[in-house]
Structures are given as structure tokens and as C-alpha cells.
Amino acid sequence: MALKVLGKGKTVARQRRHLRLRKKIKGTTERPRLVVTRSSRHMVAQVVDDTVGKTVVSASTLEADLRASDDDKTAKARKVGELVAERAKAAGIDAVVFDRGGNKYHGRVAAVADGAREKGLDL
């Protein structure tokens, strides 16, 4: 059964791209999926094990310490990547599969990935 996202517009196009990506990307116990969710103001990163459907670790700009900082959105996104990498390392995860959520690998989405790589997470 093929899934279709019907309609026009930015949101529908992103959902269509995300469905195309999710056909190929699967998170396992050894190499879970690093999911990046981007809104106009915030970034959320989660490490998900798709075999059991559970979130292992997560980080977000909604957390108190990141909300209080006066950095720009890209710098906060990099900190989210670093934070999720530290938490994943503490949980025993060294490698992940990157799921950009249908967004372009550019700007804040790329900053999350760069921050995670800097802290030693293999993408």
C-alpha cells in the first residue's frame, strides 16, 4: 500500500519529502534514528529505536538552560545537537542514522548534525 500526501504548499511538500525519506531510513537498536524536528522558533532532536518504537534520548531548545541563552537560533540548534550526543553517549549509543524530517540539510538542521558530530556521535 502506497501512502500519498495530497495537496500543495510548503507543509505538504515537506511531509511528502519526509515520507520518501522514511521509506529508506530505519532505526535499529545498534544504530537508532536521530530525528530532527524544526519549527520557526525551536529545534527538537530525538534518538528513536524503531524496533520497539521508543525514544531513547532527546534534547530541545525548549529546555530551561537553552531557552535562557541569548544565542541566535543556529547556535542554539548546535547546542541541541551537542546535548543529544552527550545523552546518547551516556545511554551507550555511538552511531545513529540521521533523519532530517523532510527539511533541507542546511542551516539549523545541519547545525544539529554538526553539533552531534563534534561530541563524537557517528552520523
C-alpha positions as CSV (number, residue, x, y, z in Angstrom):
1,M,0.0,0.0,0.0
2,A,1.4,3.3,-1.1
3,L,1.0,6.4,1.1
4,K,0.2,9.6,-0.6
5,V,0.2,13.2,0.7
6,L,-2.2,15.2,-1.4
7,G,-2.3,19.0,-1.8
8,K,0.1,21.9,-2.5
9,G,2.2,24.2,-0.3
10,K,5.3,24.1,1.8
11,T,4.0,21.9,4.6
12,V,2.6,19.3,2.3
13,A,5.8,19.3,0.3
14,R,7.9,18.7,3.4
15,Q,5.5,15.9,4.5
16,R,5.9,14.3,1.1
17,R,9.7,14.5,1.3
18,H,9.6,13.1,4.8
19,L,7.6,10.1,3.7
20,R,10.1,9.4,0.9
21,L,13.0,9.5,3.4
22,R,11.2,7.3,5.9
23,K,10.9,4.5,3.3
24,K,14.7,4.2,3.3
25,I,15.7,5.2,6.8
26,K,15.1,2.7,9.7
27,G,16.4,3.0,13.2
28,T,17.7,-0.2,14.8
29,T,18.8,-1.0,18.4
30,E,22.5,-0.8,17.3
31,R,22.0,2.3,15.2
32,P,18.9,4.3,16.1
33,R,17.4,7.2,14.2
34,L,18.3,10.8,15.1
35,V,15.1,12.7,14.3
36,V,15.2,16.5,13.9
37,T,12.0,18.5,14.2
38,R,12.3,22.1,13.1
39,S,9.8,24.9,13.8
40,S,10.1,28.6,13.2
41,R,11.4,29.1,16.7
42,H,12.6,25.8,18.1
43,M,14.5,22.7,17.4
44,V,13.9,19.2,18.8
45,A,16.2,16.2,18.4
46,Q,15.3,12.7,19.4
47,V,17.1,9.4,19.2
48,V,14.4,6.8,18.4
49,D,14.7,3.0,18.3
50,D,12.2,2.0,15.6
51,T,12.3,-1.7,16.5
52,V,10.4,-1.1,19.8
53,G,9.1,2.4,18.9
54,K,10.7,4.2,21.9
55,T,12.5,7.4,22.2
56,V,15.9,6.7,23.9
57,V,17.1,10.3,24.5
58,S,16.0,13.8,23.4
59,A,17.0,17.4,23.6
60,S,15.3,20.6,22.7
61,T,15.6,24.4,22.7
62,L,12.5,24.4,24.9
63,E,14.7,23.3,27.9
64,A,15.3,25.9,30.5
65,D,19.1,26.3,30.1
66,L,18.8,26.7,26.3
67,R,15.8,29.0,26.5
68,A,17.7,31.3,28.8
69,S,20.7,31.7,26.5
70,D,20.9,34.8,24.3
71,D,22.4,33.0,21.3
72,D,20.9,33.0,17.8
73,K,18.7,30.1,16.6
74,T,21.6,28.4,14.7
75,A,23.9,28.4,17.8
76,K,21.0,27.0,19.9
77,A,20.5,24.3,17.3
78,R,24.2,23.4,17.5
79,K,23.9,23.1,21.3
80,V,20.8,20.8,20.9
81,G,23.0,18.6,18.7
82,E,25.8,18.6,21.3
83,L,23.3,17.9,24.1
84,V,21.6,15.0,22.4
85,A,25.0,13.5,21.5
86,E,26.2,13.6,25.1
87,R,22.9,12.0,26.3
88,A,23.2,9.3,23.6
89,K,26.8,8.5,24.6
90,A,25.7,8.2,28.2
91,A,23.0,5.8,27.1
92,G,25.6,3.7,25.2
93,I,24.8,4.8,21.7
94,D,27.8,5.6,19.4
95,A,26.2,5.7,16.0
96,V,22.9,6.9,14.6
97,V,21.0,7.3,11.3
98,F,20.2,11.0,10.6
99,D,16.6,11.8,9.8
100,R,16.2,15.4,8.7
101,G,12.5,15.2,8.7
102,G,11.9,16.3,5.1
103,N,13.8,19.6,5.7
104,K,16.8,20.6,3.6
105,Y,20.2,19.7,5.1
106,H,21.0,23.3,5.6
107,G,21.1,26.0,8.3
108,R,19.7,24.8,11.7
109,V,19.2,21.2,10.6
110,A,22.8,21.0,9.6
111,A,23.9,22.7,12.8
112,V,22.2,20.0,14.9
113,A,24.1,17.3,12.9
114,D,27.4,19.3,13.2
115,G,27.0,19.6,17.0
116,A,26.3,15.9,17.4
117,R,29.4,15.1,15.3
118,E,31.6,17.4,17.4
119,K,30.6,15.5,20.5
120,G,31.6,12.2,18.9
121,L,28.3,10.8,17.6
122,D,28.8,8.9,14.3
123,L,26.2,10.1,11.8
